[in-house]
Amino acid sequence: MKKFKEYSENMEKKYEKNEEAEKQIEEYYEKNKKELDEVQEQFMEALGKLFNCEEGLDKIDLDW
């Protein structure tokens, strides 16, 4: 999770002053919203299952 947060922050910094890139990213998210929402839902479901599993709980790095 920490690496994902770092990646997200780096992407935001990289494109924050680039209006064309920002527009392209927004268009990508809008075009792929359904698929991205499904992936997020599946990720959260898997994270929930790990969280509820004694063996999986120690494998989750929730340090953002």
Phi, psi and omega in degrees: 000322181296318179295323178296318179297316179299317179299314180299316180296319178296319178296318179298314180296318183297323187249006186296331181253013180248097185297322180294316178295319179299318178296317179296320179296315178300318179296319178299312180297320180294317181294325185251020185305314182299311181295318180295322177296320179295318179297317179298317179297316179295320178298313181295323177296315179295319178298319177297319179295318177296319181298324181277351181262125182304319181287334183272337185302319181286352180268353182267124176259098182269008180284102178270000000 
